[in-house]
Amino acid sequence: MLSRESMANCSIMKRLILLPLFASLLLSFQSCNDEPSNKENDNNNSGQVTPKPSDPDNPNNPEKPEDADYVTINDNGTTSSGLPFEGFFDDGKTEFILNHIKYKIIDDHLELIGCDEYEIINSLDGKAEAVPGIKKNGQSYKLSIVAESAFRDKKINAVILPNTVTEIRDRAFQDCNKLEKIKLPEDLTVIGDSAFYYCINLQDVSLYSHIKEIGKSAFSYCESMNSISIPEGVKILKEGTFNYCIKLRKIDLPSSLEEIGQWAFMDCKSLGSLVIPPSVKKISSYLLFFGSGLGTLSILSPYLEIISGKAGGIGISCHLTNLYLGTGYINAIVKIIKEKGYKNSSFFNTKHIYIPWDESTPQGNWDKFYRKNKYFFKNYICNEAELEKFAAPEGITPFTEDWTSGLY
């Protein structure tokens, strides 16, 4: 029988014998694992990349064709999407109905010209969704225009327009008094006159950066709209743009804006404050803010022309608390008074009028200006309003003690 010492020596000998075997196996296993990696490195070094499956959602992949989402119209009247179709291609007609929306082929594009109101309400729960385009006999037709009066007076409650649409023409959605939501295209550039007139249940609308033109009374009587931001690039707000948007609380105007038409903000009863950008060069005096709920209004344009030929009326029934006016507006009023002889106030029931002032000048300069011009401001601008000053913002021309209207 082996002693404990002999048994210990045997155990050590076994470990010494097995250790090289385990080491050899380990090296062999690592070599197998490294082989694909080495091949990949070799490919990378040679300028070749291992192909990967196509991923349509991968932003690094080439863009898919523009017509990839178009609906194919088959010869037997079926569609690639399964949407219901009615049309007459075999006898030269170019109008058809797809998913209860009516289209017309004009040249190489589509126009949306109408809808089947009954089917949209009863089959689609009142939601109309337009297709971006169609394919027929190898030819693609992109939807680019919503035609004049296309949905006028229809009782639908929601609309989705694809990004291919660039123009919504006059009265396209006028009197859609059940319409609550609409998804406007990101590439939309033109909204026509009265496009959403009297859409009294239409809620907030998102306008994207490609918008360049908004028509007359485009959102007039959109009584449920709470806020809207006009994107950069829009130069004119035409007459009646937001007339009687009684729940509208916030409007953001762009620095590209140059002209505002008559009664653009008339009866915006919930609009608490508004800043007219200094870029604005023309403004209508005819009932522009009549009946609005404005508490604070800022018009600091350095140069301004008041159009419509009237000095009064611009702020009737505003009941402003704070009115900030720059040299542009005051000089425009002076010009009209000299030329037309009008002597009525531009704003009524206004408590405070603030004008930009260089606060680095002595207080005595302001006292002199106040004594000399308070009559003009109270009688031609804001009847009985208190004239006050505020520090002129950067880029805004301040008044000086030597400024005078020349009327007295």
PLY file of the C-alpha trace (Angstrom):
ply
format ascii 1.0
element vertex 408
property float x
property float y
property float z
element edge 407
property int vertex1
property int vertex2
end_header
0.00 0.00 0.00
1.36 3.39 -1.04
2.23 5.91 1.57
0.67 9.39 1.58
3.96 10.81 0.27
3.98 8.38 -2.68
0.36 9.21 -3.51
1.13 12.93 -3.51
4.08 12.37 -5.85
1.83 10.41 -8.25
-0.73 13.21 -8.29
1.94 15.76 -9.16
3.25 13.56 -11.97
-0.29 13.27 -13.46
-0.70 17.06 -13.45
2.66 17.53 -15.16
1.67 15.05 -17.85
-1.84 16.51 -18.46
-0.84 20.21 -18.40
0.81 20.30 -21.88
-2.20 18.42 -23.30
-4.65 21.02 -21.99
-2.46 23.86 -23.25
-2.36 22.32 -26.73
-6.13 21.95 -26.83
-6.63 25.56 -25.70
-4.36 26.92 -28.45
-6.18 24.87 -31.04
-9.59 26.21 -29.87
-8.40 29.86 -30.03
-7.02 29.30 -33.51
-10.41 28.08 -34.71
-12.19 31.10 -33.23
-9.71 33.59 -34.72
-9.95 32.24 -38.24
-13.16 34.09 -39.36
-11.92 37.28 -37.75
-8.65 37.03 -39.62
-10.50 36.50 -42.87
-12.63 39.57 -42.18
-9.51 41.58 -41.46
-7.95 40.30 -44.66
-11.01 41.42 -46.59
-10.90 44.84 -44.96
-7.22 45.19 -45.74
-7.87 44.35 -49.38
-10.59 47.01 -49.66
-13.46 44.51 -49.78
-16.42 44.58 -47.43
-18.43 41.56 -46.48
-21.93 41.97 -47.98
-24.77 42.54 -45.48
-28.49 41.98 -45.93
-30.39 45.02 -47.27
-32.09 47.05 -44.56
-34.74 49.50 -45.90
-34.73 51.39 -42.62
-30.96 51.85 -42.64
-30.28 55.54 -43.43
-26.92 54.60 -44.95
-28.58 52.55 -47.68
-29.42 54.22 -51.01
-32.80 55.96 -50.97
-35.69 53.88 -52.19
-37.31 54.95 -55.46
-39.81 57.81 -55.24
-42.61 55.59 -56.49
-41.88 52.72 -54.09
-45.05 53.46 -52.11
-47.25 54.09 -55.13
-50.28 51.87 -55.61
-50.15 49.69 -58.71
-53.40 49.51 -60.68
-53.71 46.15 -62.43
-55.53 45.60 -65.72
-58.30 43.65 -64.00
-59.08 46.55 -61.63
-57.32 45.14 -58.57
-54.61 47.05 -56.75
-51.28 46.11 -55.20
-52.46 47.46 -51.84
-55.90 45.87 -51.94
-57.60 49.28 -51.84
-60.97 49.47 -53.64
-60.68 50.95 -57.13
-63.08 52.25 -59.76
-61.78 53.66 -63.00
-61.97 53.81 -66.77
-58.56 53.53 -68.38
-59.64 51.63 -71.48
-61.70 54.41 -73.05
-59.32 57.32 -72.57
-60.83 58.69 -69.37
-58.37 59.81 -66.72
-60.51 60.02 -63.58
-60.72 57.22 -61.05
-61.63 56.52 -57.42
-59.16 54.83 -55.09
-60.12 54.09 -51.49
-63.16 56.41 -51.93
-61.02 59.41 -52.97
-61.34 60.74 -56.49
-58.25 61.53 -58.58
-57.53 62.80 -62.05
-54.44 62.23 -64.19
-53.20 65.53 -65.62
-50.11 65.25 -67.80
-47.60 63.33 -65.68
-49.12 63.87 -62.22
-52.26 63.33 -60.17
-54.70 65.84 -58.72
-57.05 64.97 -55.89
-60.41 66.30 -57.09
-63.03 64.93 -54.70
-64.25 62.09 -52.52
-67.16 59.77 -51.82
-68.33 61.35 -48.58
-70.77 58.56 -47.72
-68.21 55.76 -48.07
-65.51 57.63 -46.16
-67.87 58.26 -43.26
-69.37 54.76 -43.17
-66.45 52.60 -44.33
-63.45 54.56 -43.04
-64.89 56.19 -39.90
-64.67 59.60 -41.52
-60.92 59.44 -42.17
-59.70 60.18 -45.70
-56.14 59.12 -46.53
-54.71 59.98 -49.94
-52.12 57.85 -51.73
-48.79 59.38 -52.81
-49.24 58.16 -56.37
-50.15 55.28 -58.66
-48.50 53.04 -61.25
-50.36 51.99 -64.34
-48.95 50.19 -67.38
-45.39 50.97 -66.31
-46.08 54.70 -65.88
-45.91 56.46 -62.49
-48.14 59.40 -61.53
-47.34 61.42 -58.40
-50.06 63.16 -56.38
-49.00 66.81 -56.21
-52.16 68.94 -55.98
-55.36 69.02 -53.95
-57.73 70.69 -56.40
-60.05 73.64 -55.80
-63.05 72.72 -53.62
-61.95 69.05 -53.54
-63.38 68.38 -50.05
-65.62 71.43 -49.75
-68.56 70.97 -47.38
-67.74 67.29 -46.76
-68.50 65.96 -43.27
-65.25 64.04 -42.84
-63.34 64.34 -39.55
-59.72 63.58 -40.47
-57.44 63.85 -43.53
-53.95 62.52 -44.19
-52.08 63.97 -47.16
-48.79 62.44 -48.38
-45.59 64.46 -48.57
-45.79 64.46 -52.37
-48.48 67.17 -52.26
-47.05 70.67 -52.83
-50.21 72.72 -53.31
-53.63 72.96 -51.67
-55.80 75.12 -53.88
-58.56 77.62 -53.09
-61.45 76.42 -50.92
-60.13 72.85 -50.89
-61.50 72.21 -47.38
-63.89 75.16 -47.01
-66.91 74.50 -44.80
-65.62 71.12 -43.59
-67.17 71.85 -40.23
-66.61 68.29 -38.92
-62.91 68.25 -39.77
-60.83 67.98 -36.58
-57.38 66.86 -37.73
-55.34 67.12 -40.89
-51.79 65.99 -41.58
-50.29 68.47 -43.98
-47.38 67.44 -46.26
-43.86 68.43 -45.30
-43.21 69.59 -48.89
-46.33 71.76 -49.09
-45.52 75.20 -50.54
-48.91 76.85 -51.21
-52.16 77.07 -49.24
-54.86 78.72 -51.34
-57.49 81.33 -50.54
-60.12 80.16 -48.01
-58.52 76.70 -48.04
-59.72 75.95 -44.48
-62.39 78.63 -44.19
-65.04 77.76 -41.59
-63.38 74.54 -40.47
-64.75 75.34 -37.06
-63.55 72.12 -35.39
-60.07 72.02 -36.91
-57.49 71.90 -34.15
-53.81 72.82 -34.26
-52.17 72.60 -37.68
-48.45 72.02 -38.29
-46.91 74.03 -41.12
-43.50 72.95 -42.41
-40.52 74.87 -43.73
-41.38 74.68 -47.44
-44.49 76.87 -47.06
-44.10 80.08 -49.05
-47.65 81.34 -49.60
-50.77 81.41 -47.43
-53.92 82.69 -49.16
-56.60 85.15 -48.13
-58.81 83.94 -45.27
-56.95 80.62 -45.36
-57.75 79.83 -41.71
-60.61 82.25 -41.18
-63.25 80.96 -38.73
-61.08 78.06 -37.54
-62.69 78.52 -34.16
-61.01 75.55 -32.42
-57.40 76.33 -33.38
-55.22 77.05 -30.34
-51.81 77.86 -31.78
-49.93 78.08 -35.04
-46.38 78.85 -36.13
-45.80 80.45 -39.52
-42.52 79.09 -40.94
-39.61 81.13 -42.25
-39.98 81.99 -45.91
-43.54 83.31 -45.74
-43.46 87.00 -46.72
-47.12 88.01 -46.70
-50.07 87.36 -44.41
-52.98 88.23 -46.63
-56.29 89.72 -45.57
-58.35 87.76 -43.09
-55.79 84.99 -42.59
-56.84 84.30 -38.99
-60.08 86.24 -38.85
-62.38 84.97 -36.07
-60.03 82.30 -34.76
-61.59 82.90 -31.38
-59.58 80.28 -29.44
-56.22 81.10 -30.98
-53.86 81.89 -28.12
-50.48 81.94 -29.82
-49.14 82.91 -33.24
-45.44 82.81 -34.04
-44.57 85.05 -36.97
-41.34 84.54 -38.98
-38.51 87.03 -39.46
-39.13 86.75 -43.23
-42.56 88.41 -42.93
-42.82 91.71 -44.81
-46.53 92.52 -45.13
-49.74 92.00 -43.14
-53.14 92.53 -44.76
-56.37 93.94 -43.39
-58.34 92.16 -40.65
-55.68 89.43 -40.52
-56.16 89.06 -36.73
-59.68 90.42 -36.40
-61.71 88.89 -33.56
-58.87 86.71 -32.29
-60.42 87.04 -28.86
-58.04 84.69 -27.01
-54.82 86.08 -28.45
-53.10 87.56 -25.41
-49.95 88.94 -27.02
-48.39 89.35 -30.43
-44.99 90.43 -31.70
-44.90 91.86 -35.22
-41.37 91.13 -36.50
-39.18 94.16 -37.33
-38.93 92.75 -40.87
-42.52 93.85 -41.59
-42.56 96.82 -43.98
-46.28 97.13 -44.78
-49.25 96.83 -42.49
-52.95 97.47 -43.01
-54.74 99.88 -40.72
-58.19 98.59 -41.61
-59.56 96.63 -38.64
-56.33 94.64 -38.38
-56.78 93.88 -34.67
-60.47 94.80 -34.36
-62.13 92.86 -31.56
-58.99 90.93 -30.61
-58.19 90.04 -27.03
-54.66 91.41 -27.19
-53.18 92.62 -23.94
-49.69 93.28 -25.31
-48.74 94.22 -28.87
-45.32 95.01 -30.27
-44.72 96.78 -33.60
-41.06 97.80 -33.67
-40.31 97.89 -37.40
-37.77 100.64 -38.18
-39.49 101.34 -41.50
-43.21 100.86 -42.00
-45.86 101.84 -44.52
-49.48 101.85 -43.40
-51.65 100.73 -46.28
-55.42 101.11 -46.82
-55.21 104.87 -46.54
-56.56 105.19 -43.00
-54.78 106.33 -39.88
-57.44 105.08 -37.51
-59.11 101.77 -37.03
-56.11 99.49 -36.66
-56.62 98.85 -32.96
-60.29 99.60 -32.38
-61.71 97.55 -29.50
-58.33 96.06 -28.60
-58.29 97.21 -24.96
-54.52 96.90 -24.90
-52.61 97.11 -21.65
-49.17 97.47 -23.21
-48.37 98.75 -26.70
-44.76 98.82 -27.92
-44.26 101.05 -30.97
-41.13 101.79 -32.93
-40.16 104.76 -35.07
-41.45 103.06 -38.22
-45.07 103.00 -37.08
-45.02 106.51 -35.62
-43.44 108.02 -38.73
-46.03 106.24 -40.90
-48.85 107.76 -38.84
-47.26 111.19 -39.15
-47.09 110.79 -42.92
-50.78 109.87 -43.19
-51.85 112.70 -40.92
-49.89 115.19 -43.02
-51.24 113.83 -46.30
-54.82 112.96 -45.35
-55.49 115.18 -42.38
-56.84 112.35 -40.22
-56.88 113.14 -36.53
-58.37 110.00 -34.99
-56.37 107.64 -32.81
-54.86 104.44 -34.15
-55.51 102.54 -30.93
-58.29 103.00 -28.42
-58.59 102.03 -24.76
-54.86 101.46 -24.42
-53.31 101.96 -20.99
-49.58 102.21 -21.71
-47.60 103.04 -24.81
-43.90 102.21 -24.71
-41.35 103.61 -27.14
-37.71 102.49 -27.56
-35.27 104.88 -25.91
-31.53 105.13 -25.52
-31.22 104.85 -21.76
-27.61 106.03 -21.80
-28.90 109.58 -22.33
-29.67 111.82 -19.32
-33.13 111.72 -17.75
-33.57 115.33 -18.77
-33.59 114.30 -22.42
-36.58 112.06 -21.78
-38.39 114.78 -19.82
-37.95 117.18 -22.71
-39.20 114.62 -25.22
-42.20 113.78 -23.06
-43.31 117.38 -22.62
-42.97 118.11 -26.32
-44.68 114.97 -27.71
-47.15 113.64 -25.15
-50.01 115.46 -26.85
-49.23 113.80 -30.18
-49.00 110.28 -28.72
-52.16 110.59 -26.65
-54.31 112.08 -29.39
-53.00 110.46 -32.54
-51.81 107.06 -31.32
-53.44 105.97 -28.06
-56.13 108.18 -26.62
-55.25 109.07 -23.04
-52.60 106.32 -22.80
-49.63 106.89 -20.53
-46.43 107.44 -22.52
-43.45 105.47 -21.22
-40.02 104.40 -22.41
-38.11 101.13 -22.51
-34.56 100.19 -23.39
-34.25 99.92 -27.17
-33.48 96.30 -28.18
-30.49 95.60 -30.39
-31.21 96.57 -33.99
-34.17 98.80 -33.08
-33.88 102.54 -33.71
-34.55 104.50 -30.51
-36.38 107.80 -30.29
-34.35 110.88 -29.39
-35.15 114.17 -27.70
-35.00 115.94 -31.09
-37.69 113.75 -32.67
-40.80 115.75 -33.46
-43.95 115.15 -35.43
-43.98 118.60 -36.92
-47.71 118.88 -36.34
-47.65 121.55 -33.64
0 1
1 2
2 3
3 4
4 5
5 6
6 7
7 8
8 9
9 10
10 11
11 12
12 13
13 14
14 15
15 16
16 17
17 18
18 19
19 20
20 21
21 22
22 23
23 24
24 25
25 26
26 27
27 28
28 29
29 30
30 31
31 32
32 33
33 34
34 35
35 36
36 37
37 38
38 39
39 40
40 41
41 42
42 43
43 44
44 45
45 46
46 47
47 48
48 49
49 50
50 51
51 52
52 53
53 54
54 55
55 56
56 57
57 58
58 59
59 60
60 61
61 62
62 63
63 64
64 65
65 66
66 67
67 68
68 69
69 70
70 71
71 72
72 73
73 74
74 75
75 76
76 77
77 78
78 79
79 80
80 81
81 82
82 83
83 84
84 85
85 86
86 87
87 88
88 89
89 90
90 91
91 92
92 93
93 94
94 95
95 96
96 97
97 98
98 99
99 100
100 101
101 102
102 103
103 104
104 105
105 106
106 107
107 108
108 109
109 110
110 111
111 112
112 113
113 114
114 115
115 116
116 117
117 118
118 119
119 120
120 121
121 122
122 123
123 124
124 125
125 126
126 127
127 128
128 129
129 130
130 131
131 132
132 133
133 134
134 135
135 136
136 137
137 138
138 139
139 140
140 141
141 142
142 143
143 144
144 145
145 146
146 147
147 148
148 149
149 150
150 151
151 152
152 153
153 154
154 155
155 156
156 157
157 158
158 159
159 160
160 161
161 162
162 163
163 164
164 165
165 166
166 167
167 168
168 169
169 170
170 171
171 172
172 173
173 174
174 175
175 176
176 177
177 178
178 179
179 180
180 181
181 182
182 183
183 184
184 185
185 186
186 187
187 188
188 189
189 190
190 191
191 192
192 193
193 194
194 195
195 196
196 197
197 198
198 199
199 200
200 201
201 202
202 203
203 204
204 205
205 206
206 207
207 208
208 209
209 210
210 211
211 212
212 213
213 214
214 215
215 216
216 217
217 218
218 219
219 220
220 221
221 222
222 223
223 224
224 225
225 226
226 227
227 228
228 229
229 230
230 231
231 232
232 233
233 234
234 235
235 236
236 237
237 238
238 239
239 240
240 241
241 242
242 243
243 244
244 245
245 246
246 247
247 248
248 249
249 250
250 251
251 252
252 253
253 254
254 255
255 256
256 257
257 258
258 259
259 260
260 261
261 262
262 263
263 264
264 265
265 266
266 267
267 268
268 269
269 270
270 271
271 272
272 273
273 274
274 275
275 276
276 277
277 278
278 279
279 280
280 281
281 282
282 283
283 284
284 285
285 286
286 287
287 288
288 289
289 290
290 291
291 292
292 293
293 294
294 295
295 296
296 297
297 298
298 299
299 300
300 301
301 302
302 303
303 304
304 305
305 306
306 307
307 308
308 309
309 310
310 311
311 312
312 313
313 314
314 315
315 316
316 317
317 318
318 319
319 320
320 321
321 322
322 323
323 324
324 325
325 326
326 327
327 328
328 329
329 330
330 331
331 332
332 333
333 334
334 335
335 336
336 337
337 338
338 339
339 340
340 341
341 342
342 343
343 344
344 345
345 346
346 347
347 348
348 349
349 350
350 351
351 352
352 353
353 354
354 355
355 356
356 357
357 358
358 359
359 360
360 361
361 362
362 363
363 364
364 365
365 366
366 367
367 368
368 369
369 370
370 371
371 372
372 373
373 374
374 375
375 376
376 377
377 378
378 379
379 380
380 381
381 382
382 383
383 384
384 385
385 386
386 387
387 388
388 389
389 390
390 391
391 392
392 393
393 394
394 395
395 396
396 397
397 398
398 399
399 400
400 401
401 402
402 403
403 404
404 405
405 406
406 407
